[in-house]
Amino acid sequence: IFFRVLVVFTMDKVLPGWFSEISSFWPGQAISLEVEEMLFEGRSDFQDIKVFKSKAWGTVFTLDGAIQVCDKDEFSYHENIAHIPLFSHP
């Protein structure tokens, strides 16, 4: 049986000095980050891309209004990618 999950991200908003991620995936809540500087804002053939510096989380990368990774938590992605090959090497 194939289950399909529909996650609708509303258009992310950069209100004066703030980025807010609002999603139907987390009803009743949102995450907002204070923006120090917008580093890149553009659109690829497939998605909206934003890269900005936040006060608390460092550089933040978003796709279609959803936060993908930031300086403060990137280690959790890279450590998991690196540990498997490192531990399997004789």
Backbone as CSV, one residue per row, in Angstrom:
resi,resn,N_x,N_y,N_z,CA_x,CA_y,CA_z,C_x,C_y,C_z
1,ILE,0.851,-1.171,0.000,0.000,0.000,0.000,0.892,1.228,0.000
2,PHE,0.574,2.139,-0.867,1.352,3.361,-1.005,0.625,4.509,-0.320
3,PHE,1.294,5.136,0.618,0.723,6.289,1.306,1.400,7.549,0.797
4,ARG,0.612,8.526,0.571,1.147,9.788,0.093,0.894,10.860,1.142
5,VAL,1.933,11.548,1.520,1.821,12.610,2.513,1.881,13.937,1.780
6,LEU,0.876,14.735,1.967,0.846,16.050,1.353,1.325,17.073,2.367
7,VAL,2.430,17.692,2.057,2.973,18.738,2.909,2.938,20.027,2.099
8,VAL,2.188,20.981,2.565,2.058,22.249,1.865,2.777,23.320,2.668
9,PHE,3.828,23.851,2.099,4.524,24.965,2.725,3.922,26.236,2.159
10,THR,3.452,27.096,3.024,2.959,28.371,2.527,4.156,29.196,2.103
11,MET,3.917,30.193,1.343,4.999,31.054,0.883,5.730,31.605,2.098
12,ASP,7.028,31.364,2.131,7.792,31.872,3.271,7.781,33.385,3.223
13,LYS,7.905,33.956,4.369,7.817,35.407,4.457,9.083,35.965,5.087
14,VAL,9.619,36.953,4.457,10.685,37.703,5.088,10.058,39.048,5.427
15,LEU,9.486,39.125,6.615,8.930,40.368,7.108,10.106,41.229,7.521
16,PRO,9.897,42.453,7.778,11.045,43.295,8.097,11.983,42.645,9.120
17,GLY,13.071,42.089,8.618,14.079,41.503,9.485,13.813,40.086,9.954
18,TRP,12.758,39.418,9.460,12.431,38.069,9.930,12.089,37.132,8.788
19,PHE,12.487,35.864,8.906,12.074,34.793,8.010,11.159,33.880,8.819
20,SER,10.007,33.526,8.279,9.082,32.631,8.980,8.737,31.452,8.103
21,GLU,8.899,30.250,8.647,8.495,29.032,7.953,7.177,28.566,8.565
22,ILE,6.139,28.534,7.741,4.811,28.114,8.184,4.397,26.953,7.300
23,SER,3.995,25.842,7.897,3.692,24.652,7.120,2.472,23.936,7.671
24,SER,1.704,23.322,6.786,0.568,22.502,7.218,1.058,21.216,7.882
25,PHE,2.329,20.894,7.703,2.908,19.708,8.333,2.967,19.855,9.851
26,TRP,3.090,21.109,10.334,3.107,21.418,11.761,1.986,22.407,12.053
27,PRO,0.752,21.953,12.124,-0.355,22.890,12.321,-0.244,23.631,13.655
28,GLY,-0.546,24.905,13.616,-0.556,25.703,14.837,0.790,26.206,15.289
29,GLN,1.833,25.985,14.490,3.138,26.496,14.894,3.948,26.926,13.677
30,ALA,4.937,27.722,13.920,5.835,28.213,12.876,7.204,28.425,13.499
31,ILE,8.206,28.554,12.650,9.529,28.895,13.145,9.939,30.196,12.469
32,SER,10.430,31.125,13.254,10.868,32.417,12.725,12.299,32.680,13.160
33,LEU,13.095,33.162,12.217,14.488,33.490,12.486,14.732,34.939,12.117
34,GLU,15.468,35.647,12.964,15.804,37.032,12.657,16.903,37.065,11.597
35,VAL,16.668,37.781,10.520,17.585,37.848,9.388,18.517,39.040,9.553
36,GLU,19.822,38.755,9.512,20.807,39.837,9.535,21.093,40.335,8.128
37,GLU,21.204,39.385,7.173,21.557,39.757,5.804,21.057,38.685,4.845
38,MET,20.419,39.098,3.754,19.995,38.166,2.713,21.182,37.983,1.779
39,LEU,21.708,36.754,1.686,22.896,36.490,0.879,22.542,36.121,-0.560
40,PHE,21.443,35.381,-0.740,21.019,34.983,-2.086,19.521,34.739,-2.078
41,GLU,18.882,35.158,-3.152,17.459,34.904,-3.323,17.238,34.678,-4.808
42,GLY,16.745,33.496,-5.173,16.554,33.198,-6.583,15.625,32.019,-6.790
43,ARG,15.465,31.663,-8.049,14.588,30.549,-8.407,15.299,29.676,-9.426
44,SER,15.348,28.362,-9.163,15.860,27.411,-10.143,14.683,26.957,-11.006
45,ASP,14.902,25.996,-11.856,13.807,25.450,-12.660,12.775,24.745,-11.793
46,PHE,13.143,24.394,-10.572,12.277,23.568,-9.748,11.855,24.182,-8.419
47,GLN,12.641,25.094,-7.847,12.350,25.567,-6.497,12.842,26.993,-6.251
48,ASP,12.230,27.604,-5.241,12.693,28.902,-4.757,13.832,28.660,-3.778
49,ILE,14.882,29.451,-3.896,16.072,29.272,-3.068,16.358,30.573,-2.334
50,LYS,16.631,30.453,-1.046,17.059,31.608,-0.252,18.223,31.173,0.637
51,VAL,19.203,32.033,0.753,20.317,31.837,1.682,20.473,33.155,2.432
52,PHE,20.448,33.076,3.762,20.565,34.301,4.550,21.322,34.032,5.834
53,LYS,21.824,35.102,6.440,22.483,35.021,7.750,21.461,35.364,8.805
54,SER,21.331,34.481,9.794,20.437,34.758,10.915,21.281,35.072,12.140
55,LYS,20.663,35.731,13.101,21.413,36.107,14.307,21.798,34.893,15.141
56,ALA,20.883,33.950,15.312,21.132,32.834,16.230,21.652,31.574,15.548
57,TRP,21.335,31.336,14.261,21.631,30.060,13.618,22.691,30.141,12.529
58,GLY,23.296,31.288,12.310,24.324,31.428,11.278,23.703,31.466,9.889
59,THR,24.418,30.960,8.896,23.919,30.947,7.519,22.843,29.880,7.390
60,VAL,21.711,30.250,6.779,20.554,29.366,6.649,20.242,29.183,5.170
61,PHE,20.003,27.931,4.761,19.653,27.589,3.383,18.215,27.090,3.355
62,THR,17.362,27.694,2.506,15.970,27.270,2.409,15.608,26.915,0.974
63,LEU,14.733,25.940,0.818,14.159,25.567,-0.476,12.650,25.635,-0.345
64,ASP,12.007,26.363,-1.237,10.551,26.511,-1.232,10.005,26.897,0.137
65,GLY,10.729,27.740,0.840,10.266,28.237,2.125,10.501,27.306,3.296
66,ALA,11.151,26.166,3.056,11.438,25.209,4.130,12.930,25.233,4.450
67,ILE,13.259,25.395,5.723,14.656,25.414,6.144,15.251,24.031,5.919
68,GLN,16.386,23.977,5.220,17.060,22.718,4.920,18.228,22.467,5.875
69,VAL,19.065,23.469,6.042,20.248,23.320,6.886,20.737,24.711,7.275
70,CYS,21.458,24.766,8.400,22.078,26.016,8.826,23.397,25.698,9.523
71,ASP,24.196,26.716,9.733,25.524,26.523,10.331,25.464,25.801,11.668
72,LYS,24.495,26.148,12.487,24.472,25.644,13.851,24.122,24.156,13.946
73,ASP,23.386,23.618,12.966,23.014,22.203,13.065,23.576,21.332,11.944
74,GLU,24.433,21.879,11.092,24.935,21.107,9.966,25.742,19.880,10.388
75,PHE,26.343,19.921,11.559,27.144,18.783,12.016,26.308,17.510,12.118
76,SER,25.037,17.650,12.436,24.200,16.453,12.590,24.016,15.718,11.268
77,TYR,24.073,16.432,10.158,23.983,15.799,8.849,25.321,15.190,8.453
78,HIS,26.394,15.956,8.590,27.695,15.504,8.128,28.276,14.404,8.995
79,GLU,28.040,14.432,10.285,28.543,13.361,11.133,27.892,12.037,10.769
80,ASN,26.599,12.040,10.501,25.916,10.798,10.137,26.390,10.266,8.792
81,ILE,26.722,11.150,7.873,27.230,10.713,6.572,28.641,10.143,6.722
82,ALA,29.451,10.741,7.577,30.855,10.348,7.699,31.069,9.119,8.577
83,HIS,30.262,8.908,9.603,30.528,7.834,10.554,30.420,6.438,9.947
84,ILE,29.473,6.193,9.096,29.310,4.842,8.529,30.546,4.408,7.755
85,PRO,31.057,5.207,6.792,32.263,4.754,6.114,33.490,4.704,7.032
86,LEU,33.582,5.625,7.980,34.738,5.616,8.876,34.757,4.361,9.753
87,PHE,33.599,3.941,10.255,33.558,2.767,11.118,33.643,1.454,10.338
88,SER,33.314,1.485,9.059,33.362,0.250,8.283,34.733,0.020,7.650
89,HIS,35.594,1.021,7.714,36.938,0.876,7.142,37.814,0.071,8.092
90,PRO,38.505,-0.952,7.592,39.329,-1.791,8.494,40.526,-1.083,9.078
